[in-house]
Amino acid sequence: MAAVAAGAPVIVCRNLHKHFLRKTKENVQALDDVSFEVARGGLAALVGPDGGGKTTLIRLAAGLLTADAGELSVLGIDVKADPQAVQDRIGYMPQRFGLYDDLSVQENLDLYADMHGVSAADRRSKYPQLMEMTALGPFTRRLAGQLSGGMKQKLGLACTLVRSPELLLLDEPTVGVDPLSRRELWEIIRGLVRDQGVPVLLSTSYLDEAERCEQVVVLREGKVLAQGPPKDVTALAEGRTFMATPPRGETARVTQTGLLDDPAVIDASPEAGEVRIVRQPGQPDGALARLKLEPTPARFEDGFMVLLRRAAASDNQVQKAPAAPLVAKDVVIPADHEVVVEVRDLVRRFGAFVAVDKVSFEVRRGEIFGLLGPNGAGKTTTFRMLCGLLSATSGTLKIAGVDLRRGGASARQQIGYVAQKFSLYAQLTVAENLDFFASAYGLRGARRRERIDWAMAQFELGPVAGLLGGQLPGGYTQRLAMAAALLHEPQILFLDEATSGADPMARREFWRRITALSQAGVTVIVTTHFMTEAEYCDRIAIMDSGRVLAQGTPAEIRARGATKSDRQPTMEDAFIAVIEEARRPAPHEQAA
């Protein structure tokens, strides 16, 4: 067995190349001359836009793909020469970990222990450690299919660790996970590195996670843009980062949208009621002239956006606004402030289990309403009832003035829905998916062609039109799902975790489109685990255990947060505070 010399890197990439052949016979360069190293005992992150090559690189390191050219060694082993030797010594957790929903937590662990030849003695010592680490001990008999998203990720990690790997490869380990579960997963990962010396290479869409690592590798279109300590990337934005208060009567979302095309602006995003701006030096102020800018310390995400804009400029890729969303001429937009979604005392039971417990809220025309909560809080169940896909046990539910429990068909014609697991057809191309959904919505003839052309242009799907739905990177999958949901020009749009797994650039584009839709009178209800995205909403409700715990504007919700320093609480601080307060036992229960 090959051994890694003391102090030697555990992963060494030299001039790595990998391409794939699309259905259209077009070659796609997934990795282009990639070189980097991962140190022993360290924590390294791969970050970059969707389609950058992160998953391909991790699958190559796991011995699941073979490079076309270049050198790749893992734990001192030539991966191309002996992939099995690598797989015998590493732990690999893909984005969609292969849990068996009809097996219990214990049975899933046993299955993976059997696959890896873990002895009974090793299981007796290992299982208690894994259960304590993941807090899954009380749930060993529960079916994996009945676990929340965060618990599934922790079980997937436990199955990966069942044989004490020498290296851990994690592909988007926190994708689709709420802030509480994400924090718990990171405590586990950091503990493995700190206490057991296990080196970890992970990919992530959360740039605050990359900032916690010792090393980052920034990938774009298969090329390495930067590598080294996160502070080196952060330094690219030093002196360029500012906070601006929106003008009176204007929301941070609207101010931010107006800045995105300004040549003087590299990046802009809403943050705590203000707009965080990264400036392009050497450009006239333009739209910035009307704002008072206050300097603020740069962070990793700021430097990351500088890198991406610089790369796009060198490729002569001009940032541009998406095409204006079309609103059919025969659609009558009701008066402003009209309530178009009304929910009163909504209840949904599955046998004895109450998934949604007397939930009430209302959403007005053109509003963006955020529904937040941990995995398993009842958000998706609420969404499915709002879309008429699931009947309510009791309560009132009206869409555009129509009671869904009586006239659901007419209400559903005004609804667009992007599900948490996008309802796309993996074996159809992007163009074929759009054609199918246009037909399903009853679009015919010239109108059908017009709407498909609009979707291709609006979501910039032309370059991937011939790619199969199942082969799309996460960001393009989200674009296609949203395009399909908007083909029939709904007045109300439901987005369930639509940006899960999408990179920061893709999320900026997504919210730009949502803002444009809102300004055109479309009502949007969205769930998200990115707490920064809640800042784009007009109002927010936080759910847990099927109940609404807090409801109000972003500012009102943030006021419920608490920090250990002088900084203002963020939306994530408030989210965690609200959930933990609701879960805290009452004094008489603590005494008992």
VEXDREN-2710 file (C-alpha; in Angstrom, 1 decimal):
% VEXDREN-2710
k/r/px/py/pz
1/MET/0.0/0.0/0.0
2/ALA/1.3/3.4/-1.0
3/ALA/2.1/5.8/1.9
4/VAL/2.1/9.5/1.8
5/ALA/5.4/11.0/2.9
6/ALA/5.2/13.2/6.0
7/GLY/4.2/16.7/5.0
8/ALA/3.5/15.7/1.4
9/PRO/0.1/16.8/-0.2
10/VAL/-2.7/14.3/-0.2
11/ILE/-3.9/15.5/-3.7
12/VAL/-1.6/16.6/-6.5
13/CYS/-3.1/17.8/-9.8
14/ARG/-0.8/18.7/-12.7
15/ASN/-2.1/20.1/-16.0
16/LEU/-5.4/18.1/-15.8
17/HIS/-7.8/18.0/-18.8
18/LYS/-11.2/16.5/-19.1
19/HIS/-13.9/16.9/-21.8
20/PHE/-17.4/15.4/-22.4
21/LEU/-19.3/14.7/-25.6
22/ARG/-22.8/16.1/-25.6
23/LYS/-25.8/14.6/-27.3
24/THR/-25.2/17.2/-30.1
25/LYS/-21.7/15.7/-30.6
26/GLU/-20.3/18.9/-29.3
27/ASN/-17.1/18.6/-27.1
28/VAL/-17.4/20.4/-23.7
29/GLN/-14.1/21.2/-22.0
30/ALA/-14.9/20.5/-18.3
31/LEU/-11.4/20.9/-17.0
32/ASP/-8.7/22.9/-18.9
33/ASP/-5.1/22.6/-17.6
34/VAL/-6.0/22.5/-13.9
35/SER/-3.1/22.3/-11.4
36/PHE/-3.3/22.5/-7.6
37/GLU/-2.4/20.6/-4.4
38/VAL/-4.3/19.8/-1.1
39/ALA/-2.2/19.7/2.0
40/ARG/-2.3/16.8/4.5
41/GLY/-4.6/17.6/7.5
42/GLY/-6.1/20.6/5.8
43/LEU/-9.5/21.8/4.7
44/ALA/-9.7/22.9/1.1
45/ALA/-12.7/24.2/-0.9
46/LEU/-13.5/24.3/-4.6
47/VAL/-15.7/27.2/-5.5
48/GLY/-16.9/28.8/-8.8
49/PRO/-19.9/29.3/-11.1
50/ASP/-22.1/26.3/-12.1
51/GLY/-20.3/24.4/-14.9
52/GLY/-16.9/25.4/-13.6
53/GLY/-15.7/21.9/-13.2
54/LYS/-16.0/21.4/-9.4
55/THR/-17.9/18.1/-9.5
56/THR/-15.9/16.7/-12.3
57/LEU/-12.7/17.4/-10.4
58/ILE/-14.0/15.7/-7.2
59/ARG/-15.2/12.7/-9.3
60/LEU/-11.8/12.4/-10.9
61/ALA/-10.1/12.5/-7.4
62/ALA/-12.5/9.7/-6.3
63/GLY/-11.5/7.5/-9.2
64/LEU/-14.9/7.6/-10.8
65/LEU/-13.8/9.4/-14.0
66/THR/-10.5/9.3/-16.0
67/ALA/-8.7/12.4/-17.1
68/ASP/-8.0/12.9/-20.8
69/ALA/-4.5/14.3/-20.0
70/GLY/-2.4/15.4/-17.1
71/GLU/-1.4/13.8/-13.8
72/LEU/-3.5/13.2/-10.7
73/SER/-2.3/11.5/-7.5
74/VAL/-4.4/10.9/-4.4
75/LEU/-2.7/9.7/-1.2
76/GLY/0.4/9.0/-3.3
77/ILE/-1.5/6.8/-5.7
78/ASP/-1.8/7.4/-9.5
79/VAL/-5.6/7.6/-9.8
80/LYS/-5.6/6.6/-13.5
81/ALA/-3.4/3.6/-12.9
82/ASP/-5.2/2.2/-9.8
83/PRO/-8.6/3.9/-9.1
84/GLN/-9.7/1.0/-6.8
85/ALA/-6.7/1.6/-4.5
86/VAL/-7.8/5.2/-4.1
87/GLN/-11.5/4.2/-3.5
88/ASP/-10.4/1.8/-0.8
89/ARG/-8.8/4.6/1.3
90/ILE/-11.1/7.6/0.8
91/GLY/-14.6/8.7/1.7
92/TYR/-16.7/10.2/-1.0
93/MET/-20.0/11.9/-0.6
94/PRO/-21.7/13.1/-3.8
95/GLN/-24.3/15.8/-4.0
96/ARG/-27.2/13.3/-4.0
97/PHE/-25.9/10.7/-1.5
98/GLY/-27.3/7.2/-2.2
99/LEU/-29.4/6.6/0.9
100/TYR/-32.1/4.0/0.7
101/ASP/-35.4/5.7/1.8
102/ASP/-37.1/2.4/2.7
103/LEU/-34.3/1.4/5.0
104/SER/-33.8/2.8/8.5
105/VAL/-30.9/4.9/9.7
106/GLN/-29.3/1.7/11.3
107/GLU/-29.9/-0.4/8.2
108/ASN/-28.3/2.2/5.9
109/LEU/-25.3/2.3/8.1
110/ASP/-25.1/-1.5/8.1
111/LEU/-25.4/-1.6/4.4
112/TYR/-22.5/0.7/3.8
113/ALA/-20.4/-1.1/6.5
114/ASP/-21.1/-4.4/4.6
115/MET/-20.1/-2.8/1.3
116/HIS/-16.8/-1.7/2.8
117/GLY/-16.1/-4.9/4.8
118/VAL/-16.2/-3.2/8.2
119/SER/-15.9/-5.9/10.9
120/ALA/-18.4/-6.4/13.8
121/ALA/-15.8/-5.2/16.3
122/ASP/-15.1/-2.0/14.3
123/ARG/-18.8/-1.3/14.1
124/ARG/-19.2/-1.6/17.8
125/SER/-16.6/1.1/18.4
126/LYS/-17.5/3.2/15.3
127/TYR/-21.3/3.4/15.4
128/PRO/-21.6/5.1/18.8
129/GLN/-19.0/7.8/17.7
130/LEU/-21.0/8.4/14.5
131/MET/-24.3/8.6/16.3
132/GLU/-22.9/11.1/18.8
133/MET/-21.2/13.1/16.1
134/THR/-24.4/13.4/14.0
135/ALA/-27.0/13.4/16.8
136/LEU/-28.8/10.6/15.0
137/GLY/-28.7/8.3/18.0
138/PRO/-32.5/8.7/18.9
139/PHE/-33.5/8.0/15.2
140/THR/-31.7/4.8/14.4
141/ARG/-35.1/3.0/13.7
142/ARG/-36.5/5.9/11.6
143/LEU/-36.7/5.3/7.8
144/ALA/-34.2/7.4/5.8
145/GLY/-37.1/8.6/3.7
146/GLN/-38.7/10.2/6.7
147/LEU/-35.7/12.2/7.8
148/SER/-35.4/16.0/7.2
149/GLY/-33.0/17.2/4.6
150/GLY/-30.4/18.1/7.2
151/MET/-30.7/14.7/8.9
152/LYS/-30.3/13.0/5.5
153/GLN/-27.0/14.9/4.9
154/LYS/-25.7/13.9/8.3
155/LEU/-26.7/10.3/7.7
156/GLY/-24.9/10.4/4.3
157/LEU/-21.8/11.8/6.1
158/ALA/-22.0/9.0/8.7
159/CYS/-22.2/6.3/6.0
160/THR/-19.2/7.9/4.3
161/LEU/-17.2/7.8/7.6
162/VAL/-18.2/4.3/8.5
163/ARG/-14.7/3.0/7.6
164/SER/-12.4/5.8/8.8
165/PRO/-11.2/7.2/5.5
166/GLU/-7.8/8.8/5.1
167/LEU/-9.2/11.6/2.9
168/LEU/-12.8/13.0/2.6
169/LEU/-14.2/14.2/-0.7
170/LEU/-17.5/16.1/-0.2
171/ASP/-19.5/17.5/-3.2
172/GLU/-21.8/20.3/-2.0
173/PRO/-22.4/18.6/1.5
174/THR/-24.7/21.5/2.7
175/VAL/-26.7/22.0/-0.5
176/GLY/-30.5/22.3/0.4
177/VAL/-29.8/22.4/4.1
178/ASP/-31.2/25.0/6.5
179/PRO/-28.8/27.3/8.5
180/LEU/-29.1/25.3/11.8
181/SER/-28.3/22.0/10.0
182/ARG/-25.6/23.7/8.0
183/ARG/-24.0/24.9/11.2
184/GLU/-24.1/21.4/12.7
185/LEU/-22.6/19.8/9.6
186/TRP/-19.8/22.3/9.7
187/GLU/-19.1/21.5/13.3
188/ILE/-18.7/17.8/12.3
189/ILE/-16.4/18.6/9.3
190/ARG/-14.2/20.9/11.4
191/GLY/-14.1/18.4/14.1
192/LEU/-12.8/15.7/11.7
193/VAL/-10.1/17.9/10.5
194/ARG/-9.1/19.3/14.0
195/ASP/-9.5/16.2/16.1
196/GLN/-8.8/13.3/13.8
197/GLY/-6.5/15.0/11.2
198/VAL/-8.6/13.9/8.3
199/PRO/-7.9/16.1/5.2
200/VAL/-11.1/17.3/3.4
201/LEU/-11.7/18.6/-0.1
202/LEU/-15.2/19.9/-0.6
203/SER/-17.1/21.9/-3.2
204/THR/-19.6/24.5/-2.0
205/SER/-22.0/27.2/-3.2
206/TYR/-21.8/29.0/0.2
207/LEU/-18.8/31.4/0.0
208/ASP/-18.9/32.0/3.8
209/GLU/-18.0/28.2/4.0
210/ALA/-15.1/28.7/1.7
211/GLU/-13.9/31.5/3.9
212/ARG/-13.5/29.1/6.8
213/CYS/-11.1/26.8/4.8
214/GLU/-7.3/26.9/4.8
215/GLN/-7.2/26.8/1.0
216/VAL/-9.6/27.7/-1.8
217/VAL/-9.5/26.9/-5.5
218/VAL/-11.6/29.2/-7.7
219/LEU/-12.8/27.5/-10.9
220/ARG/-14.5/29.0/-13.9
221/GLU/-15.3/27.2/-17.2
222/GLY/-12.8/24.5/-16.3
223/LYS/-9.9/26.9/-15.5
224/VAL/-8.3/27.8/-12.2
225/LEU/-8.7/31.6/-11.6
226/ALA/-7.1/31.6/-8.2
227/GLN/-5.8/29.3/-5.4
228/GLY/-4.4/29.8/-2.0
229/PRO/-5.7/31.1/1.4
230/PRO/-9.1/32.8/1.3
231/LYS/-7.6/36.0/2.5
232/ASP/-5.8/36.3/-0.9
233/VAL/-9.1/36.4/-2.7
234/THR/-10.6/38.8/-0.2
235/ALA/-7.7/41.2/-0.7
236/LEU/-8.8/41.7/-4.3
237/ALA/-11.7/43.7/-3.0
238/GLU/-9.9/45.7/-0.3
239/GLY/-10.7/49.4/-0.7
240/ARG/-13.5/48.7/-3.2
241/THR/-16.3/47.6/-0.9
242/PHE/-19.0/50.0/0.4
243/MET/-22.5/50.1/2.0
244/ALA/-25.2/52.5/0.7
245/THR/-28.6/53.4/2.1
246/PRO/-31.3/53.3/-0.5
247/PRO/-33.0/56.7/-1.3
248/ARG/-36.2/57.5/0.5
249/GLY/-39.1/55.5/-0.7
250/GLU/-36.9/52.9/-2.5
251/THR/-36.2/49.4/-1.3
252/ALA/-32.7/47.9/-1.2
253/ARG/-33.8/45.4/-3.8
254/VAL/-34.8/48.1/-6.3
255/THR/-31.7/50.1/-5.6
256/GLN/-29.5/47.0/-6.1
257/THR/-31.2/46.1/-9.4
258/GLY/-30.6/49.6/-10.7
259/LEU/-26.8/49.3/-10.0
260/LEU/-26.1/46.0/-11.7
261/ASP/-25.6/47.5/-15.2
262/ASP/-23.5/50.4/-13.9
263/PRO/-19.9/50.0/-15.3
264/ALA/-18.7/51.4/-12.0
265/VAL/-20.2/48.5/-10.1
266/ILE/-18.7/45.0/-10.0
267/ASP/-21.3/43.6/-7.6
268/ALA/-24.3/44.8/-5.6
269/SER/-26.5/42.9/-3.1
270/PRO/-29.1/43.8/-0.5
271/GLU/-27.9/43.5/3.1
272/ALA/-29.7/44.4/6.3
273/GLY/-31.8/47.1/4.5
274/GLU/-28.8/48.6/2.7
275/VAL/-26.9/47.7/-0.5
276/ARG/-23.4/46.2/-0.4
277/ILE/-21.4/47.5/-3.3
278/VAL/-18.1/46.4/-4.8
279/ARG/-16.8/49.2/-7.0
280/GLN/-14.9/49.0/-10.3
281/PRO/-11.9/51.5/-10.0
282/GLY/-11.3/54.0/-12.8
283/GLN/-15.0/54.3/-13.8
284/PRO/-17.2/57.4/-13.4
285/ASP/-19.8/57.1/-10.7
286/GLY/-22.9/56.8/-12.9
287/ALA/-25.8/55.5/-10.8
288/LEU/-23.6/55.6/-7.7
289/ALA/-23.6/59.4/-7.8
290/ARG/-27.0/59.6/-6.1
291/LEU/-25.9/57.4/-3.2
292/LYS/-23.8/58.1/-0.1
293/LEU/-21.1/55.3/0.2
294/GLU/-19.6/54.2/3.5
295/PRO/-16.5/52.0/3.3
296/THR/-16.9/48.5/4.8
297/PRO/-14.3/45.7/5.2
298/ALA/-14.1/43.4/2.2
299/ARG/-15.0/39.7/2.6
300/PHE/-14.3/36.6/0.5
301/GLU/-17.5/36.9/-1.6
302/ASP/-16.5/40.4/-2.7
303/GLY/-13.1/39.2/-3.9
304/PHE/-14.8/36.2/-5.6
305/MET/-17.0/38.6/-7.6
306/VAL/-14.0/40.7/-8.6
307/LEU/-12.3/37.6/-10.0
308/LEU/-15.4/36.5/-12.0
309/ARG/-16.0/39.9/-13.5
310/ARG/-12.3/40.2/-14.4
311/ALA/-12.5/36.8/-16.1
312/ALA/-15.7/37.7/-18.0
313/ALA/-14.1/41.0/-19.2
314/SER/-11.1/39.1/-20.5
315/ASP/-13.4/36.8/-22.4
316/ASN/-15.3/39.9/-23.8
317/GLN/-18.5/38.7/-22.0
318/VAL/-20.6/41.8/-21.4
319/GLN/-22.8/41.7/-18.3
320/LYS/-26.4/42.5/-19.4
321/ALA/-29.8/42.6/-18.0
322/PRO/-32.1/39.7/-18.8
323/ALA/-34.9/40.4/-21.3
324/ALA/-37.9/42.1/-19.8
325/PRO/-40.5/39.5/-18.8
326/LEU/-43.5/39.5/-21.1
327/VAL/-46.9/40.0/-19.7
328/ALA/-49.7/38.8/-22.0
329/LYS/-51.9/41.7/-23.3
330/ASP/-55.1/40.0/-22.2
331/VAL/-54.0/39.6/-18.6
332/VAL/-55.8/42.1/-16.3
333/ILE/-53.5/43.2/-13.4
334/PRO/-55.8/44.0/-10.4
335/ALA/-55.3/47.2/-8.4
336/ASP/-52.2/47.5/-6.3
337/HIS/-52.3/46.1/-2.7
338/GLU/-55.0/43.6/-3.6
339/VAL/-54.6/40.3/-1.6
340/VAL/-54.0/37.6/-4.2
341/VAL/-53.0/34.8/-1.8
342/GLU/-55.0/34.3/1.4
343/VAL/-54.2/31.6/3.9
344/ARG/-56.2/31.2/7.1
345/ASP/-55.8/28.5/9.8
346/LEU/-54.4/26.1/7.2
347/VAL/-54.0/22.5/8.5
348/ARG/-52.6/19.4/6.9
349/ARG/-52.4/16.0/8.6
350/PHE/-50.8/12.8/7.5
351/GLY/-52.5/10.3/9.8
352/ALA/-51.6/11.4/13.3
353/PHE/-48.8/13.7/12.1
354/VAL/-49.6/17.4/11.8
355/ALA/-47.4/18.7/9.0
356/VAL/-49.0/22.2/8.8
357/ASP/-50.6/23.6/12.0
358/LYS/-53.0/26.6/11.6
359/VAL/-50.8/28.6/9.3
360/SER/-52.1/32.1/8.3
361/PHE/-50.6/34.7/6.1
362/GLU/-51.6/36.8/3.0
363/VAL/-49.6/38.1/0.0
364/ARG/-50.5/41.2/-2.1
365/ARG/-50.2/41.8/-5.8
366/GLY/-46.6/42.2/-6.9
367/GLU/-45.1/41.3/-3.5
368/ILE/-42.2/38.9/-2.9
369/PHE/-43.1/36.9/0.1
370/GLY/-40.5/34.6/1.8
371/LEU/-41.3/31.4/3.6
372/LEU/-38.3/30.3/5.7
373/GLY/-37.8/27.5/8.1
374/PRO/-35.6/24.4/8.9
375/ASN/-35.8/21.3/6.8
376/GLY/-39.1/19.5/7.7
377/ALA/-40.8/22.8/8.9
378/GLY/-43.8/22.3/6.6
379/LYS/-42.9/24.8/3.9
380/THR/-43.0/22.4/0.9
381/THR/-46.3/20.9/2.2
382/THR/-47.7/24.4/2.4
383/PHE/-46.5/25.1/-1.1
384/ARG/-48.1/22.0/-2.5
385/MET/-51.4/23.0/-1.0
386/LEU/-51.2/26.5/-2.4
387/CYS/-50.6/25.0/-5.8
388/GLY/-53.5/22.7/-5.6
389/LEU/-51.2/19.6/-5.6
390/LEU/-52.3/18.5/-2.1
391/SER/-55.6/19.0/-0.4
392/ALA/-55.8/20.8/2.9
393/THR/-57.2/19.0/5.9
394/SER/-58.9/22.2/7.1
395/GLY/-58.6/26.0/6.8
396/THR/-59.1/28.6/4.1
397/LEU/-56.9/28.9/1.0
398/LYS/-57.7/31.4/-1.7
399/ILE/-55.6/32.1/-4.9
400/ALA/-56.6/35.2/-6.9
401/GLY/-59.9/35.3/-5.0
402/VAL/-60.7/31.6/-5.9
403/ASP/-61.2/29.1/-3.1
404/LEU/-58.8/26.3/-4.0
405/ARG/-60.9/23.8/-2.1
406/ARG/-63.8/24.5/-4.5
407/GLY/-62.5/26.0/-7.8
408/GLY/-58.9/24.7/-7.9
409/ALA/-58.8/24.3/-11.7
410/SER/-59.3/28.0/-12.5
411/ALA/-56.9/29.1/-9.8
412/ARG/-54.2/26.7/-11.0
413/GLN/-54.2/28.4/-14.5
414/GLN/-52.7/31.5/-12.9
415/ILE/-50.0/29.6/-11.0
416/GLY/-46.4/28.8/-11.9
417/TYR/-44.5/26.4/-9.7
418/VAL/-40.8/25.5/-9.5
419/ALA/-40.6/22.5/-7.2
420/GLN/-37.7/21.8/-4.8
421/LYS/-36.7/18.8/-7.0
422/PHE/-37.2/20.3/-10.4
423/SER/-39.9/18.5/-12.4
424/LEU/-37.8/18.2/-15.6
425/TYR/-37.3/15.3/-17.8
426/ALA/-33.7/14.0/-17.6
427/GLN/-33.8/12.2/-21.0
428/LEU/-35.2/15.2/-22.9
429/THR/-33.0/18.1/-24.1
430/VAL/-33.5/21.6/-22.9
431/ALA/-35.5/22.5/-26.1
432/GLU/-37.6/19.3/-25.8
433/ASN/-38.4/20.1/-22.1
434/LEU/-39.6/23.5/-23.1
435/ASP/-41.7/22.1/-26.0
436/PHE/-43.3/19.6/-23.7
437/PHE/-44.2/22.1/-21.0
438/ALA/-45.6/24.5/-23.6
439/SER/-47.8/21.8/-24.8
440/ALA/-48.9/20.8/-21.3
441/TYR/-49.9/24.4/-20.7
442/GLY/-52.0/24.4/-23.8
443/LEU/-49.8/26.8/-25.8
444/ARG/-50.3/26.3/-29.6
445/GLY/-49.0/27.6/-32.9
446/ALA/-47.3/31.0/-33.1
447/ARG/-47.9/31.7/-29.4
448/ARG/-46.1/28.5/-28.5
449/ARG/-43.1/29.4/-30.6
450/GLU/-43.1/32.9/-29.3
451/ARG/-43.0/31.8/-25.6
452/ILE/-40.3/29.1/-26.2
453/ASP/-38.2/31.7/-28.0
454/TRP/-38.8/34.1/-25.1
455/ALA/-37.7/31.5/-22.6
456/MET/-34.5/30.7/-24.6
457/ALA/-33.6/34.4/-24.7
458/GLN/-34.7/35.4/-21.2
459/PHE/-32.8/32.5/-19.5
460/GLU/-29.9/32.3/-21.9
461/LEU/-30.5/28.7/-22.7
462/GLY/-29.5/28.7/-26.3
463/PRO/-25.9/27.4/-25.7
464/VAL/-27.3/24.3/-23.8
465/ALA/-30.5/23.8/-25.9
466/GLY/-29.3/20.4/-27.1
467/LEU/-28.0/19.2/-23.7
468/LEU/-30.1/16.6/-21.8
469/GLY/-32.0/17.9/-18.7
470/GLY/-30.2/15.3/-16.6
471/GLN/-26.7/16.6/-17.7
472/LEU/-27.3/20.3/-16.8
473/PRO/-25.2/22.0/-14.1
474/GLY/-27.3/23.1/-11.1
475/GLY/-27.6/26.7/-12.2
476/TYR/-28.8/25.8/-15.7
477/THR/-31.3/23.3/-14.2
478/GLN/-32.8/26.1/-12.1
479/ARG/-33.0/28.4/-15.1
480/LEU/-34.8/25.8/-17.2
481/ALA/-37.2/24.9/-14.4
482/MET/-38.1/28.6/-14.0
483/ALA/-38.4/29.1/-17.7
484/ALA/-40.8/26.2/-17.9
485/ALA/-42.9/27.6/-15.0
486/LEU/-43.3/31.0/-16.7
487/LEU/-44.2/29.8/-20.2
488/HIS/-47.9/30.4/-19.6
489/GLU/-47.4/33.8/-18.0
490/PRO/-48.8/33.0/-14.5
491/GLN/-49.8/35.9/-12.2
492/ILE/-48.5/34.0/-9.1
493/LEU/-45.2/32.2/-9.0
494/PHE/-44.2/29.7/-6.3
495/LEU/-40.4/28.9/-6.0
496/ASP/-39.5/26.1/-3.6
497/GLU/-35.7/26.2/-2.9
498/ALA/-35.2/27.3/-6.5
499/THR/-31.6/28.5/-5.9
500/SER/-30.5/25.5/-3.9
501/GLY/-27.0/24.6/-5.1
502/ALA/-26.7/27.6/-7.4
503/ASP/-23.5/29.7/-7.3
504/PRO/-23.6/33.5/-6.3
505/MET/-23.6/34.7/-9.9
506/ALA/-26.6/32.5/-10.8
507/ARG/-28.4/33.7/-7.7
508/ARG/-27.8/37.3/-8.7
509/GLU/-29.3/36.6/-12.1
510/PHE/-32.2/34.7/-10.5
511/TRP/-33.2/37.6/-8.2
512/ARG/-32.8/40.1/-10.9
513/ARG/-35.5/38.3/-12.9
514/ILE/-37.7/37.9/-9.8
515/THR/-37.5/41.7/-9.2
516/ALA/-38.4/42.4/-12.8
517/LEU/-41.4/40.0/-12.5
518/SER/-42.5/41.7/-9.3
519/GLN/-42.4/45.1/-10.9
520/ALA/-44.6/43.7/-13.7
521/GLY/-47.2/42.8/-11.2
522/VAL/-46.4/39.1/-10.7
523/THR/-46.7/37.9/-7.1
524/VAL/-43.9/35.7/-5.9
525/ILE/-43.8/33.3/-2.9
526/VAL/-40.4/31.8/-2.3
527/THR/-38.7/29.4/0.1
528/THR/-34.9/29.5/0.5
529/HIS/-32.1/28.4/2.8
530/PHE/-29.9/31.3/1.8
531/MET/-30.7/33.8/4.5
532/THR/-29.1/36.6/2.5
533/GLU/-31.8/36.0/-0.1
534/ALA/-34.5/36.8/2.4
535/GLU/-33.3/40.4/2.1
536/TYR/-34.9/40.5/-1.4
537/CYS/-38.4/39.8/0.1
538/ASP/-41.0/42.4/1.0
539/ARG/-42.2/40.3/3.9
540/ILE/-41.1/37.0/5.5
541/ALA/-42.6/34.3/7.6
542/ILE/-40.5/31.8/9.6
543/MET/-42.0/28.3/10.2
544/ASP/-41.0/25.4/12.3
545/SER/-42.9/22.2/13.2
546/GLY/-45.7/23.3/10.9
547/ARG/-46.3/26.6/12.7
548/VAL/-45.5/30.2/11.9
549/LEU/-43.2/31.6/14.6
550/ALA/-42.5/35.1/13.2
551/GLN/-43.8/37.2/10.4
552/GLY/-42.9/40.7/9.2
553/THR/-40.6/42.8/7.0
554/PRO/-36.9/41.8/6.8
555/ALA/-36.1/44.7/9.2
556/GLU/-38.7/43.4/11.7
557/ILE/-37.4/39.9/11.5
558/ARG/-33.7/40.9/11.8
559/ALA/-34.6/42.8/15.0
560/ARG/-35.2/39.4/16.7
561/GLY/-31.6/38.4/16.1
562/ALA/-28.8/38.5/18.7
563/THR/-25.0/38.6/18.3
564/LYS/-22.1/38.3/20.7
565/SER/-20.4/41.5/19.3
566/ASP/-21.4/45.0/18.4
567/ARG/-22.3/44.2/14.8
568/GLN/-25.9/44.4/13.6
569/PRO/-27.7/41.0/13.6
570/THR/-28.1/39.4/10.2
571/MET/-31.1/37.5/8.9
572/GLU/-29.3/34.2/9.7
573/ASP/-28.8/35.4/13.3
574/ALA/-32.5/36.2/13.5
575/PHE/-33.5/32.9/11.9
576/ILE/-31.5/30.8/14.4
577/ALA/-32.6/32.9/17.4
578/VAL/-36.3/32.5/16.4
579/ILE/-36.0/28.7/15.9
580/GLU/-33.9/28.1/19.1
581/GLU/-36.3/30.2/21.2
582/ALA/-39.3/28.2/19.9
583/ARG/-37.5/24.9/20.6
584/ARG/-36.3/25.8/24.1
585/PRO/-38.2/23.9/26.8
586/ALA/-40.5/25.9/29.0
587/PRO/-39.1/26.5/32.6
588/HIS/-41.4/23.8/34.1
589/GLU/-40.2/21.3/31.5
590/GLN/-36.5/22.1/32.2
591/ALA/-37.2/21.6/35.9
592/ALA/-38.7/18.2/35.2
END
